[in-house]
Amino acid sequence: MAIIRARFRGNLLELIPPEKFYVNRKNFDLPASLINNCVHWLDLSTGEIEVRQPPNIWKSKIGNWRINVHTQHGYRRNSTLVNPQSRTFQAITSIFDHFEDSNQITVYQPEKGALSVELRRLELSFSVNPRGWLESQQLGAEISGDRMSFILLCCSHSSVILYSPHPPGHTILPQ
């Protein structure tokens, strides 16, 4: 495979192919939202990867995610990316086991505010509320922290469909 390098403001950057971050749905270094349709430039002098999205793949932006390969610390502005190999990430994504693949979930900690969870494919986001439950502003709903007796499956304008891993199965709740 060819090595692609570019010089930007005196720094030598190397293009990192997206497959370097992903083995399979359970073994990955970055969530899919930071892999798919993204370009990854490694600054060889700092050891920092900047995740860029089209159409701005040639421009560095302060709002891009950056990952320090030496410390494995990911950040964007004042938010810290939760490492997909961490216990925190595993605990959060296990809540959505029957709802979304863990590699499709992005978990991060803003400097101010609650731990945040994004399910981009489903256009949903959650944050940990004062009760320690995941709360979605879009759905106007929360999920308890007791390993979820119900897991949200699908929602429409008129109802929310919940799936229970325990019988009786599905429950439909009017909104």
C-alpha positions in Angstrom: 0.0 0.0 0.0 1.3 3.5 -0.9 2.1 5.9 1.9 0.5 9.3 1.3 2.1 12.3 3.0 1.4 16.0 2.9 3.2 19.0 4.4 1.0 21.5 6.2 2.4 24.6 8.0 5.8 22.9 8.2 4.5 19.7 9.7 4.6 16.4 7.9 1.2 14.6 7.8 0.5 11.0 6.9 -2.8 9.8 5.7 -4.1 6.8 7.8 -6.5 4.5 6.0 -9.8 4.0 7.9 -9.4 0.2 8.1 -6.6 0.8 10.6 -9.2 1.8 13.2 -11.6 -1.0 12.7 -11.4 -4.8 12.9 -15.1 -5.7 13.3 -18.2 -4.5 15.1 -16.8 -5.5 18.5 -13.1 -4.6 18.0 -12.5 -1.0 17.0 -10.4 2.0 18.1 -12.8 4.7 17.0 -16.6 4.8 16.7 -17.9 4.6 13.1 -18.9 8.2 13.2 -15.2 9.0 13.3 -14.2 6.5 10.7 -16.9 6.4 7.9 -16.7 9.2 5.4 -13.7 10.7 7.3 -10.1 11.4 6.5 -7.4 10.8 9.2 -4.2 12.8 9.1 -1.4 11.8 11.5 1.0 14.7 12.3 4.3 12.8 12.5 5.9 15.4 14.8 3.1 15.5 17.4 1.7 12.0 17.1 -1.8 13.5 16.8 -4.4 12.3 14.4 -7.0 14.8 13.2 -10.3 13.4 12.0 -11.6 15.5 9.1 -14.8 15.3 7.2 -15.6 16.3 3.6 -15.6 18.8 2.1 -12.8 20.1 4.4 -10.3 17.2 4.2 -7.5 19.6 3.4 -8.2 22.1 6.2 -7.5 21.8 9.9 -10.5 22.9 12.0 -10.7 23.5 15.7 -14.0 21.5 15.8 -12.4 18.3 14.5 -11.8 15.3 16.7 -8.1 14.7 17.5 -6.5 11.6 18.9 -3.1 11.5 20.5 -1.6 8.2 19.5 0.9 8.3 22.5 -1.7 8.8 25.2 -4.7 7.4 23.3 -6.6 10.5 24.4 -9.3 11.8 22.0 -10.7 15.3 22.2 -12.6 18.0 20.4 -12.6 21.5 21.8 -13.5 20.9 25.4 -14.9 17.4 25.1 -13.1 14.1 25.7 -13.8 11.0 23.6 -14.5 7.9 25.8 -12.2 5.2 24.6 -14.2 2.3 23.0 -12.0 -0.2 24.9 -12.9 1.4 28.3 -15.3 0.0 30.9 -17.4 3.2 30.7 -17.9 2.8 26.9 -18.7 -1.0 27.3 -21.2 -0.2 30.1 -22.9 2.5 28.1 -23.0 0.6 24.8 -24.3 -2.6 26.5 -27.5 -0.7 27.2 -28.1 -0.5 23.5 -27.0 -4.1 22.6 -30.3 -5.0 20.9 -30.8 -1.6 19.5 -27.5 -0.4 17.9 -24.1 -1.9 17.2 -21.5 -0.6 19.7 -19.2 0.6 16.9 -22.1 3.0 15.8 -22.2 4.7 19.2 -20.0 7.7 20.1 -19.6 8.4 23.9 -17.9 11.6 25.0 -17.6 13.8 28.1 -18.0 17.5 27.7 -15.9 19.7 29.9 -19.1 21.1 31.4 -22.2 18.9 31.5 -23.1 15.3 31.5 -21.6 12.3 29.8 -23.1 12.3 26.3 -24.0 9.4 23.9 -24.7 9.8 20.2 -26.4 7.3 17.9 -25.9 9.1 14.7 -27.5 6.5 12.3 -30.7 6.9 14.3 -30.3 10.7 14.8 -30.5 10.2 18.6 -28.5 11.6 21.5 -28.6 10.9 25.2 -26.9 12.4 28.2 -26.7 11.2 31.8 -29.3 13.1 33.9 -29.0 13.9 37.6 -30.7 10.6 38.4 -27.9 8.7 36.6 -30.2 7.7 33.8 -29.7 8.2 30.1 -32.1 10.9 28.9 -33.0 11.8 25.3 -34.2 15.3 24.6 -35.5 14.2 21.1 -37.6 11.5 22.6 -38.5 13.2 25.8 -37.6 9.9 27.5 -35.1 8.4 29.8 -33.6 4.9 30.3 -32.9 3.7 33.8 -29.5 2.5 34.8 -30.5 -1.0 36.1 -29.4 -2.8 32.9 -32.7 -1.7 31.3 -35.7 -3.8 31.8 -36.8 -2.3 28.5 -34.6 -1.1 25.6 -36.0 1.5 23.3 -36.3 0.0 19.8 -38.2 2.3 17.5 -40.3 5.4 17.7 -42.8 7.1 15.6 -44.9 10.2 15.9 -47.7 8.4 17.7 -45.9 5.8 19.8 -42.7 4.4 21.3 -42.0 0.7 20.9 -40.0 -0.8 23.6 -38.4 -4.3 23.6 -38.0 -6.3 26.8 -35.4 -9.1 26.8 -37.8 -10.7 29.3 -41.3 -11.9 28.5 -43.8 -10.7 27.3 -41.7 -9.1 24.6 -42.8 -5.8 23.0 -44.7 -3.0 24.7 -46.3 -0.1 22.8 -46.6 3.2 24.8 -48.5 6.2 23.4 -46.5 9.4 23.5 
